[in-house]
Amino acid sequence: MAAAGRPDLIVGTVSVTIGILLLWLRARLGTPGHLVAGVLLVIVPAALAAALAGNALTAATGLATGAILLGSAIAGVRWLASQHPNRSTP
């Protein structure tokens, strides 16, 4: 089923699903970044769907989702690095 008859909503539907997963992970693991990324992945596709349609919606949602996930990954790596600093060997 193509997102209730609008194939341009498929990428947004996947983004919202990932956002909900990240919100669940935040609740279970308590990791920073998941909350922000999860909220953004729910709100941004909805806002874009209200403003755009067709190929423009698909492209904008894909780019926004990629940017949000990249930012979340960078924040996660930085958080992990701060929790487990590299130790130099003597």
PDB file with SEQRES, HELIX, SHEET and CRYST1 records, atoms N, CA, C and O in Angstrom:
SEQRES   1 A   90  MET ALA ALA ALA GLY ARG PRO ASP LEU ILE VAL GLY THR          
SEQRES   2 A   90  VAL SER VAL THR ILE GLY ILE LEU LEU LEU TRP LEU ARG          
SEQRES   3 A   90  ALA ARG LEU GLY THR PRO GLY HIS LEU VAL ALA GLY VAL          
SEQRES   4 A   90  LEU LEU VAL ILE VAL PRO ALA ALA LEU ALA ALA ALA LEU          
SEQRES   5 A   90  ALA GLY ASN ALA LEU THR ALA ALA THR GLY LEU ALA THR          
SEQRES   6 A   90  GLY ALA ILE LEU LEU GLY SER ALA ILE ALA GLY VAL ARG          
SEQRES   7 A   90  TRP LEU ALA SER GLN HIS PRO ASN ARG SER THR PRO              
HELIX    1 AA1 PRO A    7  LEU A    9  5                                   3    
HELIX    2 AA2 ILE A   10  LEU A   29  1                                  20    
HELIX    3 AA3 HIS A   34  ALA A   51  1                                  18    
HELIX    4 AA4 GLY A   54  GLN A   83  1                                  30    
CRYST1    1.000    1.000    1.000  90.00  90.00  90.00 P 1           1          
ATOM      1  N   MET A   1       0.857  -1.176   0.000  1.00  0.00           N  
ATOM      2  CA  MET A   1       0.000   0.000   0.000  1.00  0.00           C  
ATOM      3  C   MET A   1       0.899   1.233   0.000  1.00  0.00           C  
ATOM      4  O   MET A   1       1.739   1.391   0.885  1.00  0.00           O  
ATOM      5  N   ALA A   2       0.731   2.067  -0.946  1.00  0.00           N  
ATOM      6  CA  ALA A   2       1.604   3.228  -1.139  1.00  0.00           C  
ATOM      7  C   ALA A   2       1.164   4.411  -0.291  1.00  0.00           C  
ATOM      8  O   ALA A   2       0.692   5.418  -0.819  1.00  0.00           O  
ATOM      9  N   ALA A   3       1.315   4.292   1.008  1.00  0.00           N  
ATOM     10  CA  ALA A   3       1.009   5.383   1.947  1.00  0.00           C  
ATOM     11  C   ALA A   3      -0.336   6.027   1.646  1.00  0.00           C  
ATOM     12  O   ALA A   3      -0.422   7.233   1.414  1.00  0.00           O  
ATOM     13  N   ALA A   4      -1.375   5.216   1.653  1.00  0.00           N  
ATOM     14  CA  ALA A   4      -2.756   5.667   1.456  1.00  0.00           C  
ATOM     15  C   ALA A   4      -2.954   6.360   0.110  1.00  0.00           C  
ATOM     16  O   ALA A   4      -3.619   7.392   0.035  1.00  0.00           O  
ATOM     17  N   GLY A   5      -2.378   5.795  -0.953  1.00  0.00           N  
ATOM     18  CA  GLY A   5      -2.598   6.329  -2.291  1.00  0.00           C  
ATOM     19  C   GLY A   5      -1.669   7.449  -2.711  1.00  0.00           C  
ATOM     20  O   GLY A   5      -1.810   7.973  -3.816  1.00  0.00           O  
ATOM     21  N   ARG A   6      -0.737   7.829  -1.878  1.00  0.00           N  
ATOM     22  CA  ARG A   6       0.217   8.887  -2.229  1.00  0.00           C  
ATOM     23  C   ARG A   6       1.629   8.348  -2.104  1.00  0.00           C  
ATOM     24  O   ARG A   6       2.200   8.339  -1.013  1.00  0.00           O  
ATOM     25  N   PRO A   7       2.197   7.896  -3.221  1.00  0.00           N  
ATOM     26  CA  PRO A   7       3.539   7.317  -3.158  1.00  0.00           C  
ATOM     27  C   PRO A   7       4.602   8.300  -2.677  1.00  0.00           C  
ATOM     28  O   PRO A   7       5.661   7.874  -2.215  1.00  0.00           O  
ATOM     29  N   ASP A   8       4.348   9.589  -2.775  1.00  0.00           N  
ATOM     30  CA  ASP A   8       5.325  10.575  -2.301  1.00  0.00           C  
ATOM     31  C   ASP A   8       5.419  10.613  -0.780  1.00  0.00           C  
ATOM     32  O   ASP A   8       6.309  11.269  -0.238  1.00  0.00           O  
ATOM     33  N   LEU A   9       4.525   9.925  -0.085  1.00  0.00           N  
ATOM     34  CA  LEU A   9       4.562   9.891   1.379  1.00  0.00           C  
ATOM     35  C   LEU A   9       5.342   8.703   1.936  1.00  0.00           C  
ATOM     36  O   LEU A   9       5.492   8.578   3.151  1.00  0.00           O  
ATOM     37  N   ILE A  10       5.838   7.832   1.063  1.00  0.00           N  
ATOM     38  CA  ILE A  10       6.516   6.628   1.540  1.00  0.00           C  
ATOM     39  C   ILE A  10       7.784   6.978   2.323  1.00  0.00           C  
ATOM     40  O   ILE A  10       7.999   6.434   3.406  1.00  0.00           O  
ATOM     41  N   VAL A  11       8.613   7.860   1.808  1.00  0.00           N  
ATOM     42  CA  VAL A  11       9.857   8.223   2.499  1.00  0.00           C  
ATOM     43  C   VAL A  11       9.530   8.870   3.847  1.00  0.00           C  
ATOM     44  O   VAL A  11      10.203   8.598   4.842  1.00  0.00           O  
ATOM     45  N   GLY A  12       8.524   9.709   3.887  1.00  0.00           N  
ATOM     46  CA  GLY A  12       8.116  10.337   5.142  1.00  0.00           C  
ATOM     47  C   GLY A  12       7.598   9.328   6.152  1.00  0.00           C  
ATOM     48  O   GLY A  12       7.854   9.456   7.349  1.00  0.00           O  
ATOM     49  N   THR A  13       6.874   8.327   5.674  1.00  0.00           N  
ATOM     50  CA  THR A  13       6.366   7.286   6.566  1.00  0.00           C  
ATOM     51  C   THR A  13       7.507   6.491   7.178  1.00  0.00           C  
ATOM     52  O   THR A  13       7.477   6.171   8.366  1.00  0.00           O  
ATOM     53  N   VAL A  14       8.509   6.174   6.375  1.00  0.00           N  
ATOM     54  CA  VAL A  14       9.681   5.468   6.888  1.00  0.00           C  
ATOM     55  C   VAL A  14      10.425   6.349   7.891  1.00  0.00           C  
ATOM     56  O   VAL A  14      10.882   5.857   8.923  1.00  0.00           O  
ATOM     57  N   SER A  15      10.550   7.637   7.601  1.00  0.00           N  
ATOM     58  CA  SER A  15      11.230   8.563   8.512  1.00  0.00           C  
ATOM     59  C   SER A  15      10.520   8.648   9.860  1.00  0.00           C  
ATOM     60  O   SER A  15      11.162   8.631  10.910  1.00  0.00           O  
ATOM     61  N   VAL A  16       9.214   8.737   9.823  1.00  0.00           N  
ATOM     62  CA  VAL A  16       8.443   8.801  11.075  1.00  0.00           C  
ATOM     63  C   VAL A  16       8.608   7.503  11.856  1.00  0.00           C  
ATOM     64  O   VAL A  16       8.723   7.531  13.082  1.00  0.00           O  
ATOM     65  N   THR A  17       8.622   6.373  11.169  1.00  0.00           N  
ATOM     66  CA  THR A  17       8.814   5.085  11.835  1.00  0.00           C  
ATOM     67  C   THR A  17      10.180   5.024  12.513  1.00  0.00           C  
ATOM     68  O   THR A  17      10.286   4.550  13.644  1.00  0.00           O  
ATOM     69  N   ILE A  18      11.219   5.494  11.841  1.00  0.00           N  
ATOM     70  CA  ILE A  18      12.557   5.541  12.437  1.00  0.00           C  
ATOM     71  C   ILE A  18      12.562   6.494  13.638  1.00  0.00           C  
ATOM     72  O   ILE A  18      13.191   6.207  14.657  1.00  0.00           O  
ATOM     73  N   GLY A  19      11.859   7.632  13.516  1.00  0.00           N  
ATOM     74  CA  GLY A  19      11.764   8.579  14.629  1.00  0.00           C  
ATOM     75  C   GLY A  19      11.129   7.959  15.857  1.00  0.00           C  
ATOM     76  O   GLY A  19      11.595   8.174  16.976  1.00  0.00           O  
ATOM     77  N   ILE A  20      10.072   7.193  15.656  1.00  0.00           N  
ATOM     78  CA  ILE A  20       9.415   6.523  16.779  1.00  0.00           C  
ATOM     79  C   ILE A  20      10.361   5.497  17.404  1.00  0.00           C  
ATOM     80  O   ILE A  20      10.403   5.358  18.626  1.00  0.00           O  
ATOM     81  N   LEU A  21      11.116   4.783  16.575  1.00  0.00           N  
ATOM     82  CA  LEU A  21      12.102   3.830  17.089  1.00  0.00           C  
ATOM     83  C   LEU A  21      13.166   4.539  17.929  1.00  0.00           C  
ATOM     84  O   LEU A  21      13.553   4.049  18.990  1.00  0.00           O  
ATOM     85  N   LEU A  22      13.635   5.686  17.455  1.00  0.00           N  
ATOM     86  CA  LEU A  22      14.652   6.423  18.208  1.00  0.00           C  
ATOM     87  C   LEU A  22      14.095   6.935  19.536  1.00  0.00           C  
ATOM     88  O   LEU A  22      14.809   6.954  20.539  1.00  0.00           O  
ATOM     89  N   LEU A  23      12.849   7.343  19.551  1.00  0.00           N  
ATOM     90  CA  LEU A  23      12.230   7.771  20.811  1.00  0.00           C  
ATOM     91  C   LEU A  23      12.133   6.602  21.786  1.00  0.00           C  
ATOM     92  O   LEU A  23      12.338   6.776  22.987  1.00  0.00           O  
ATOM     93  N   TRP A  24      11.823   5.423  21.278  1.00  0.00           N  
ATOM     94  CA  TRP A  24      11.772   4.235  22.121  1.00  0.00           C  
ATOM     95  C   TRP A  24      13.169   3.911  22.652  1.00  0.00           C  
ATOM     96  O   TRP A  24      13.331   3.585  23.828  1.00  0.00           O  
ATOM     97  N   LEU A  25      14.183   4.003  21.773  1.00  0.00           N  
ATOM     98  CA  LEU A  25      15.561   3.752  22.215  1.00  0.00           C  
ATOM     99  C   LEU A  25      15.985   4.736  23.297  1.00  0.00           C  
ATOM    100  O   LEU A  25      16.676   4.360  24.243  1.00  0.00           O  
ATOM    101  N   ARG A  26      15.580   5.977  23.163  1.00  0.00           N  
ATOM    102  CA  ARG A  26      15.904   6.997  24.181  1.00  0.00           C  
ATOM    103  C   ARG A  26      15.318   6.593  25.528  1.00  0.00           C  
ATOM    104  O   ARG A  26      15.968   6.719  26.565  1.00  0.00           O  
ATOM    105  N   ALA A  27      14.086   6.108  25.497  1.00  0.00           N  
ATOM    106  CA  ALA A  27      13.434   5.701  26.740  1.00  0.00           C  
ATOM    107  C   ALA A  27      14.112   4.479  27.350  1.00  0.00           C  
ATOM    108  O   ALA A  27      14.221   4.383  28.573  1.00  0.00           O  
ATOM    109  N   ARG A  28      14.569   3.547  26.520  1.00  0.00           N  
ATOM    110  CA  ARG A  28      15.176   2.313  27.010  1.00  0.00           C  
ATOM    111  C   ARG A  28      16.639   2.482  27.417  1.00  0.00           C  
ATOM    112  O   ARG A  28      17.073   1.927  28.426  1.00  0.00           O  
ATOM    113  N   LEU A  29      17.407   3.260  26.622  1.00  0.00           N  
ATOM    114  CA  LEU A  29      18.844   3.340  26.834  1.00  0.00           C  
ATOM    115  C   LEU A  29      19.306   4.619  27.523  1.00  0.00           C  
ATOM    116  O   LEU A  29      20.371   4.645  28.140  1.00  0.00           O  
ATOM    117  N   GLY A  30      18.517   5.667  27.422  1.00  0.00           N  
ATOM    118  CA  GLY A  30      18.893   6.931  28.034  1.00  0.00           C  
ATOM    119  C   GLY A  30      20.044   7.631  27.331  1.00  0.00           C  
ATOM    120  O   GLY A  30      20.768   8.405  27.958  1.00  0.00           O  
ATOM    121  N   THR A  31      20.224   7.379  26.059  1.00  0.00           N  
ATOM    122  CA  THR A  31      21.322   7.991  25.318  1.00  0.00           C  
ATOM    123  C   THR A  31      20.916   9.354  24.782  1.00  0.00           C  
ATOM    124  O   THR A  31      19.783   9.533  24.334  1.00  0.00           O  
ATOM    125  N   PRO A  32      21.821  10.307  24.822  1.00  0.00           N  
ATOM    126  CA  PRO A  32      21.492  11.625  24.289  1.00  0.00           C  
ATOM    127  C   PRO A  32      21.460  11.581  22.770  1.00  0.00           C  
ATOM    128  O   PRO A  32      22.063  10.700  22.157  1.00  0.00           O  
ATOM    129  N   GLY A  33      20.779  12.498  22.182  1.00  0.00           N  
ATOM    130  CA  GLY A  33      20.710  12.549  20.727  1.00  0.00           C  
ATOM    131  C   GLY A  33      19.518  11.807  20.169  1.00  0.00           C  
ATOM    132  O   GLY A  33      18.931  12.235  19.174  1.00  0.00           O  
ATOM    133  N   HIS A  34      19.148  10.697  20.795  1.00  0.00           N  
ATOM    134  CA  HIS A  34      17.998   9.956  20.295  1.00  0.00           C  
ATOM    135  C   HIS A  34      16.707  10.758  20.458  1.00  0.00           C  
ATOM    136  O   HIS A  34      15.811  10.681  19.617  1.00  0.00           O  
ATOM    137  N   LEU A  35      16.618  11.511  21.522  1.00  0.00           N  
ATOM    138  CA  LEU A  35      15.412  12.308  21.744  1.00  0.00           C  
ATOM    139  C   LEU A  35      15.261  13.371  20.669  1.00  0.00           C  
ATOM    140  O   LEU A  35      14.198  13.496  20.060  1.00  0.00           O  
ATOM    141  N   VAL A  36      16.301  14.123  20.436  1.00  0.00           N  
ATOM    142  CA  VAL A  36      16.248  15.199  19.433  1.00  0.00           C  
ATOM    143  C   VAL A  36      15.998  14.629  18.044  1.00  0.00           C  
ATOM    144  O   VAL A  36      15.134  15.113  17.312  1.00  0.00           O  
ATOM    145  N   ALA A  37      16.760  13.597  17.685  1.00  0.00           N  
ATOM    146  CA  ALA A  37      16.611  13.001  16.357  1.00  0.00           C  
ATOM    147  C   ALA A  37      15.216  12.397  16.198  1.00  0.00           C  
ATOM    148  O   ALA A  37      14.595  12.543  15.145  1.00  0.00           O  
ATOM    149  N   GLY A  38      14.722  11.725  17.230  1.00  0.00           N  
ATOM    150  CA  GLY A  38      13.398  11.122  17.157  1.00  0.00           C  
ATOM    151  C   GLY A  38      12.299  12.153  16.959  1.00  0.00           C  
ATOM    152  O   GLY A  38      11.410  11.975  16.126  1.00  0.00           O  
ATOM    153  N   VAL A  39      12.365  13.218  17.719  1.00  0.00           N  
ATOM    154  CA  VAL A  39      11.352  14.278  17.582  1.00  0.00           C  
ATOM    155  C   VAL A  39      11.439  14.918  16.198  1.00  0.00           C  
ATOM    156  O   VAL A  39      10.418  15.149  15.550  1.00  0.00           O  
ATOM    157  N   LEU A  40      12.656  15.201  15.750  1.00  0.00           N  
ATOM    158  CA  LEU A  40      12.810  15.803  14.421  1.00  0.00           C  
ATOM    159  C   LEU A  40      12.315  14.871  13.317  1.00  0.00           C  
ATOM    160  O   LEU A  40      11.718  15.329  12.343  1.00  0.00           O  
ATOM    161  N   LEU A  41      12.558  13.568  13.461  1.00  0.00           N  
ATOM    162  CA  LEU A  41      12.115  12.627  12.433  1.00  0.00           C  
ATOM    163  C   LEU A  41      10.609  12.405  12.440  1.00  0.00           C  
ATOM    164  O   LEU A  41      10.072  11.808  11.507  1.00  0.00           O  
ATOM    165  N   VAL A  42       9.936  12.862  13.449  1.00  0.00           N  
ATOM    166  CA  VAL A  42       8.471  12.821  13.455  1.00  0.00           C  
ATOM    167  C   VAL A  42       7.904  14.141  12.938  1.00  0.00           C  
ATOM    168  O   VAL A  42       6.950  14.140  12.159  1.00  0.00           O  
ATOM    169  N   ILE A  43       8.478  15.260  13.361  1.00  0.00           N  
ATOM    170  CA  ILE A  43       7.925  16.576  13.025  1.00  0.00           C  
ATOM    171  C   ILE A  43       8.281  17.021  11.609  1.00  0.00           C  
ATOM    172  O   ILE A  43       7.413  17.496  10.876  1.00  0.00           O  
ATOM    173  N   VAL A  44       9.545  16.874  11.220  1.00  0.00           N  
ATOM    174  CA  VAL A  44       9.996  17.408   9.918  1.00  0.00           C  
ATOM    175  C   VAL A  44       9.256  16.765   8.740  1.00  0.00           C  
ATOM    176  O   VAL A  44       8.782  17.501   7.874  1.00  0.00           O  
ATOM    177  N   PRO A  45       9.129  15.430   8.659  1.00  0.00           N  
ATOM    178  CA  PRO A  45       8.382  14.870   7.526  1.00  0.00           C  
ATOM    179  C   PRO A  45       6.914  15.310   7.496  1.00  0.00           C  
ATOM    180  O   PRO A  45       6.342  15.502   6.423  1.00  0.00           O  
ATOM    181  N   ALA A  46       6.317  15.468   8.665  1.00  0.00           N  
ATOM    182  CA  ALA A  46       4.929  15.928   8.708  1.00  0.00           C  
ATOM    183  C   ALA A  46       4.821  17.358   8.183  1.00  0.00           C  
ATOM    184  O   ALA A  46       3.903  17.680   7.429  1.00  0.00           O  
ATOM    185  N   ALA A  47       5.752  18.203   8.581  1.00  0.00           N  
ATOM    186  CA  ALA A  47       5.736  19.591   8.110  1.00  0.00           C  
ATOM    187  C   ALA A  47       6.003  19.657   6.605  1.00  0.00           C  
ATOM    188  O   ALA A  47       5.367  20.430   5.888  1.00  0.00           O  
ATOM    189  N   LEU A  48       6.937  18.850   6.138  1.00  0.00           N  
ATOM    190  CA  LEU A  48       7.230  18.842   4.703  1.00  0.00           C  
ATOM    191  C   LEU A  48       6.046  18.323   3.900  1.00  0.00           C  
ATOM    192  O   LEU A  48       5.775  18.824   2.809  1.00  0.00           O  
ATOM    193  N   ALA A  49       5.335  17.324   4.425  1.00  0.00           N  
ATOM    194  CA  ALA A  49       4.157  16.790   3.734  1.00  0.00           C  
ATOM    195  C   ALA A  49       3.049  17.831   3.635  1.00  0.00           C  
ATOM    196  O   ALA A  49       2.266  17.826   2.685  1.00  0.00           O  
ATOM    197  N   ALA A  50       2.987  18.717   4.616  1.00  0.00           N  
ATOM    198  CA  ALA A  50       1.980  19.777   4.575  1.00  0.00           C  
ATOM    199  C   ALA A  50       2.358  20.873   3.575  1.00  0.00           C  
ATOM    200  O   ALA A  50       1.486  21.579   3.069  1.00  0.00           O  
ATOM    201  N   ALA A  51       3.656  21.014   3.292  1.00  0.00           N  
ATOM    202  CA  ALA A  51       4.113  22.111   2.446  1.00  0.00           C  
ATOM    203  C   ALA A  51       4.416  21.698   1.006  1.00  0.00           C  
ATOM    204  O   ALA A  51       4.315  22.519   0.095  1.00  0.00           O  
ATOM    205  N   LEU A  52       4.784  20.439   0.795  1.00  0.00           N  
ATOM    206  CA  LEU A  52       5.236  20.003  -0.521  1.00  0.00           C  
ATOM    207  C   LEU A  52       4.445  18.792  -0.994  1.00  0.00           C  
ATOM    208  O   LEU A  52       3.684  18.194  -0.234  1.00  0.00           O  
ATOM    209  N   ALA A  53       4.637  18.441  -2.255  1.00  0.00           N  
ATOM    210  CA  ALA A  53       4.008  17.244  -2.816  1.00  0.00           C  
ATOM    211  C   ALA A  53       4.874  16.708  -3.944  1.00  0.00           C  
ATOM    212  O   ALA A  53       5.740  17.412  -4.463  1.00  0.00           O  
ATOM    213  N   GLY A  54       4.638  15.466  -4.316  1.00  0.00           N  
ATOM    214  CA  GLY A  54       5.314  14.866  -5.455  1.00  0.00           C  
ATOM    215  C   GLY A  54       6.794  14.634  -5.224  1.00  0.00           C  
ATOM    216  O   GLY A  54       7.232  14.335  -4.113  1.00  0.00           O  
ATOM    217  N   ASN A  55       7.561  14.781  -6.309  1.00  0.00           N  
ATOM    218  CA  ASN A  55       8.999  14.532  -6.242  1.00  0.00           C  
ATOM    219  C   ASN A  55       9.715  15.488  -5.301  1.00  0.00           C  
ATOM    220  O   ASN A  55      10.706  15.109  -4.677  1.00  0.00           O  
ATOM    221  N   ALA A  56       9.236  16.709  -5.189  1.00  0.00           N  
ATOM    222  CA  ALA A  56       9.854  17.671  -4.272  1.00  0.00           C  
ATOM    223  C   ALA A  56       9.732  17.196  -2.835  1.00  0.00           C  
ATOM    224  O   ALA A  56      10.668  17.344  -2.050  1.00  0.00           O  
ATOM    225  N   LEU A  57       8.594  16.632  -2.487  1.00  0.00           N  
ATOM    226  CA  LEU A  57       8.395  16.107  -1.132  1.00  0.00           C  
ATOM    227  C   LEU A  57       9.327  14.931  -0.875  1.00  0.00           C  
ATOM    228  O   LEU A  57       9.953  14.849   0.181  1.00  0.00           O  
ATOM    229  N   THR A  58       9.418  14.027  -1.837  1.00  0.00           N  
ATOM    230  CA  THR A  58      10.281  12.858  -1.679  1.00  0.00           C  
ATOM    231  C   THR A  58      11.736  13.278  -1.498  1.00  0.00           C  
ATOM    232  O   THR A  58      12.423  12.777  -0.608  1.00  0.00           O  
ATOM    233  N   ALA A  59      12.205  14.192  -2.338  1.00  0.00           N  
ATOM    234  CA  ALA A  59      13.591  14.643  -2.265  1.00  0.00           C  
ATOM    235  C   ALA A  59      13.867  15.389  -0.963  1.00  0.00           C  
ATOM    236  O   ALA A  59      14.868  15.118  -0.300  1.00  0.00           O  
ATOM    237  N   ALA A  60      13.008  16.312  -0.594  1.00  0.00           N  
ATOM    238  CA  ALA A  60      13.216  17.104   0.622  1.00  0.00           C  
ATOM    239  C   ALA A  60      13.184  16.223   1.863  1.00  0.00           C  
ATOM    240  O   ALA A  60      13.995  16.397   2.772  1.00  0.00           O  
ATOM    241  N   THR A  61      12.254  15.283   1.905  1.00  0.00           N  
ATOM    242  CA  THR A  61      12.153  14.400   3.065  1.00  0.00           C  
ATOM    243  C   THR A  61      13.374  13.494   3.161  1.00  0.00           C  
ATOM    244  O   THR A  61      13.895  13.268   4.253  1.00  0.00           O  
ATOM    245  N   GLY A  62      13.831  12.975   2.029  1.00  0.00           N  
ATOM    246  CA  GLY A  62      15.021  12.124   2.034  1.00  0.00           C  
ATOM    247  C   GLY A  62      16.260  12.877   2.490  1.00  0.00           C  
ATOM    248  O   GLY A  62      17.045  12.366   3.289  1.00  0.00           O  
ATOM    249  N   LEU A  63      16.435  14.083   1.986  1.00  0.00           N  
ATOM    250  CA  LEU A  63      17.591  14.892   2.386  1.00  0.00           C  
ATOM    251  C   LEU A  63      17.524  15.287   3.861  1.00  0.00           C  
ATOM    252  O   LEU A  63      18.529  15.228   4.570  1.00  0.00           O  
ATOM    253  N   ALA A  64      16.352  15.683   4.314  1.00  0.00           N  
ATOM    254  CA  ALA A  64      16.196  16.066   5.724  1.00  0.00           C  
ATOM    255  C   ALA A  64      16.431  14.869   6.639  1.00  0.00           C  
ATOM    256  O   ALA A  64      17.087  14.995   7.672  1.00  0.00           O  
ATOM    257  N   THR A  65      15.902  13.722   6.266  1.00  0.00           N  
ATOM    258  CA  THR A  65      16.098  12.514   7.070  1.00  0.00           C  
ATOM    259  C   THR A  65      17.576  12.145   7.137  1.00  0.00           C  
ATOM    260  O   THR A  65      18.092  11.816   8.205  1.00  0.00           O  
ATOM    261  N   GLY A  66      18.251  12.202   5.997  1.00  0.00           N  
ATOM    262  CA  GLY A  66      19.678  11.909   5.967  1.00  0.00           C  
ATOM    263  C   GLY A  66      20.475  12.853   6.847  1.00  0.00           C  
ATOM    264  O   GLY A  66      21.376  12.423   7.567  1.00  0.00           O  
ATOM    265  N   ALA A  67      20.148  14.134   6.794  1.00  0.00           N  
ATOM    266  CA  ALA A  67      20.867  15.124   7.608  1.00  0.00           C  
ATOM    267  C   ALA A  67      20.618  14.893   9.098  1.00  0.00           C  
ATOM    268  O   ALA A  67      21.543  14.999   9.904  1.00  0.00           O  
ATOM    269  N   ILE A  68      19.388  14.581   9.462  1.00  0.00           N  
ATOM    270  CA  ILE A  68      19.060  14.333  10.869  1.00  0.00           C  
ATOM    271  C   ILE A  68      19.783  13.088  11.372  1.00  0.00           C  
ATOM    272  O   ILE A  68      20.337  13.096  12.471  1.00  0.00           O  
ATOM    273  N   LEU A  69      19.782  12.024  10.581  1.00  0.00           N  
ATOM    274  CA  LEU A  69      20.452  10.792  10.998  1.00  0.00           C  
ATOM    275  C   LEU A  69      21.965  10.961  11.063  1.00  0.00           C  
ATOM    276  O   LEU A  69      22.611  10.408  11.953  1.00  0.00           O  
ATOM    277  N   LEU A  70      22.534  11.719  10.132  1.00  0.00           N  
ATOM    278  CA  LEU A  70      23.967  11.988  10.168  1.00  0.00           C  
ATOM    279  C   LEU A  70      24.335  12.782  11.421  1.00  0.00           C  
ATOM    280  O   LEU A  70      25.317  12.472  12.095  1.00  0.00           O  
ATOM    281  N   GLY A  71      23.541  13.804  11.725  1.00  0.00           N  
ATOM    282  CA  GLY A  71      23.778  14.586  12.941  1.00  0.00           C  
ATOM    283  C   GLY A  71      23.659  13.737  14.190  1.00  0.00           C  
ATOM    284  O   GLY A  71      24.438  13.901  15.128  1.00  0.00           O  
ATOM    285  N   SER A  72      22.696  12.834  14.213  1.00  0.00           N  
ATOM    286  CA  SER A  72      22.522  11.948  15.353  1.00  0.00           C  
ATOM    287  C   SER A  72      23.708  10.997  15.496  1.00  0.00           C  
ATOM    288  O   SER A  72      24.167  10.733  16.607  1.00  0.00           O  
ATOM    289  N   ALA A  73      24.200  10.487  14.375  1.00  0.00           N  
ATOM    290  CA  ALA A  73      25.353   9.589  14.415  1.00  0.00           C  
ATOM    291  C   ALA A  73      26.602  10.315  14.918  1.00  0.00           C  
ATOM    292  O   ALA A  73      27.358   9.773  15.724  1.00  0.00           O  
ATOM    293  N   ILE A  74      26.813  11.527  14.447  1.00  0.00           N  
ATOM    294  CA  ILE A  74      27.975  12.311  14.904  1.00  0.00           C  
ATOM    295  C   ILE A  74      27.869  12.590  16.402  1.00  0.00           C  
ATOM    296  O   ILE A  74      28.852  12.464  17.132  1.00  0.00           O  
ATOM    297  N   ALA A  75      26.677  12.966  16.855  1.00  0.00           N  
ATOM    298  CA  ALA A  75      26.482  13.217  18.290  1.00  0.00           C  
ATOM    299  C   ALA A  75      26.724  11.945  19.096  1.00  0.00           C  
ATOM    300  O   ALA A  75      27.312  12.005  20.176  1.00  0.00           O  
ATOM    301  N   GLY A  76      26.284  10.804  18.591  1.00  0.00           N  
ATOM    302  CA  GLY A  76      26.491   9.544  19.287  1.00  0.00           C  
ATOM    303  C   GLY A  76      27.951   9.162  19.387  1.00  0.00           C  
ATOM    304  O   GLY A  76      28.405   8.698  20.433  1.00  0.00           O  
ATOM    305  N   VAL A  77      28.691   9.353  18.307  1.00  0.00           N  
ATOM    306  CA  VAL A  77      30.118   9.043  18.320  1.00  0.00           C  
ATOM    307  C   VAL A  77      30.847   9.959  19.298  1.00  0.00           C  
ATOM    308  O   VAL A  77      31.715   9.506  20.043  1.00  0.00           O  
ATOM    309  N   ARG A  78      30.505  11.222  19.299  1.00  0.00           N  
ATOM    310  CA  ARG A  78      31.134  12.155  20.242  1.00  0.00           C  
ATOM    311  C   ARG A  78      30.808  11.796  21.680  1.00  0.00           C  
ATOM    312  O   ARG A  78      31.666  11.893  22.558  1.00  0.00           O  
ATOM    313  N   TRP A  79      29.570  11.382  21.926  1.00  0.00           N  
ATOM    314  CA  TRP A  79      29.171  10.982  23.272  1.00  0.00           C  
ATOM    315  C   TRP A  79      29.949   9.748  23.707  1.00  0.00           C  
ATOM    316  O   TRP A  79      30.434   9.682  24.836  1.00  0.00           O  
ATOM    317  N   LEU A  80      30.069   8.766  22.807  1.00  0.00           N  
ATOM    318  CA  LEU A  80      30.833   7.567  23.137  1.00  0.00           C  
ATOM    319  C   LEU A  80      32.291   7.895  23.405  1.00  0.00           C  
ATOM    320  O   LEU A  80      32.891   7.340  24.325  1.00  0.00           O  
ATOM    321  N   ALA A  81      32.866   8.787  22.616  1.00  0.00           N  
ATOM    322  CA  ALA A  81      34.260   9.171  22.808  1.00  0.00           C  
ATOM    323  C   ALA A  81      34.463   9.867  24.157  1.00  0.00           C  
ATOM    324  O   ALA A  81      35.508   9.699  24.786  1.00  0.00           O  
ATOM    325  N   SER A  82      33.497  10.626  24.592  1.00  0.00           N  
ATOM    326  CA  SER A  82      33.626  11.304  25.882  1.00  0.00           C  
ATOM    327  C   SER A  82      33.446  10.331  27.052  1.00  0.00           C  
ATOM    328  O   SER A  82      33.965  10.570  28.142  1.00  0.00           O  
ATOM    329  N   GLN A  83      32.721   9.249  26.830  1.00  0.00           N  
ATOM    330  CA  GLN A  83      32.504   8.253  27.874  1.00  0.00           C  
ATOM    331  C   GLN A  83      33.688   7.294  28.011  1.00  0.00           C  
ATOM    332  O   GLN A  83      33.970   6.791  29.098  1.00  0.00           O  
ATOM    333  N   HIS A  84      34.369   7.053  26.905  1.00  0.00           N  
ATOM    334  CA  HIS A  84      35.488   6.114  26.883  1.00  0.00           C  
ATOM    335  C   HIS A  84      36.681   6.767  26.182  1.00  0.00           C  
ATOM    336  O   HIS A  84      36.984   6.439  25.035  1.00  0.00           O  
ATOM    337  N   PRO A  85      37.354   7.684  26.865  1.00  0.00           N  
ATOM    338  CA  PRO A  85      38.477   8.367  26.211  1.00  0.00           C  
ATOM    339  C   PRO A  85      39.601   7.377  25.900  1.00  0.00           C  
ATOM    340  O   PRO A  85      39.831   6.424  26.644  1.00  0.00           O  
ATOM    341  N   ASN A  86      40.286   7.617  24.802  1.00  0.00           N  
ATOM    342  CA  ASN A  86      41.422   6.779  24.417  1.00  0.00           C  
ATOM    343  C   ASN A  86      42.539   6.962  25.432  1.00  0.00           C  
ATOM    344  O   ASN A  86      42.853   8.079  25.841  1.00  0.00           O  
ATOM    345  N   ARG A  87      43.113   5.875  25.815  1.00  0.00           N  
ATOM    346  CA  ARG A  87      44.228   5.927  26.742  1.00  0.00           C  
ATOM    347  C   ARG A  87      45.492   5.588  25.969  1.00  0.00           C  
ATOM    348  O   ARG A  87      45.537   4.612  25.220  1.00  0.00           O  
ATOM    349  N   SER A  88      46.502   6.395  26.157  1.00  0.00           N  
ATOM    350  CA  SER A  88      47.762   6.113  25.477  1.00  0.00           C  
ATOM    351  C   SER A  88      48.513   5.039  26.263  1.00  0.00           C  
ATOM    352  O   SER A  88      48.525   5.038  27.494  1.00  0.00           O  
ATOM    353  N   THR A  89      49.123   4.148  25.535  1.00  0.00           N  
ATOM    354  CA  THR A  89      49.882   3.095  26.194  1.00  0.00           C  
ATOM    355  C   THR A  89      51.319   3.564  26.453  1.00  0.00           C  
ATOM    356  O   THR A  89      51.900   4.280  25.636  1.00  0.00           O  
ATOM    357  N   PRO A  90      51.883   3.158  27.588  1.00  0.00           N  
ATOM    358  CA  PRO A  90      53.236   3.620  27.925  1.00  0.00           C  
ATOM    359  C   PRO A  90      54.290   2.998  27.039  1.00  0.00           C  
ATOM    360  O   PRO A  90      55.477   3.285  27.197  1.00  0.00           O  
TER     361      PRO A  90                                                      
END                                                                             
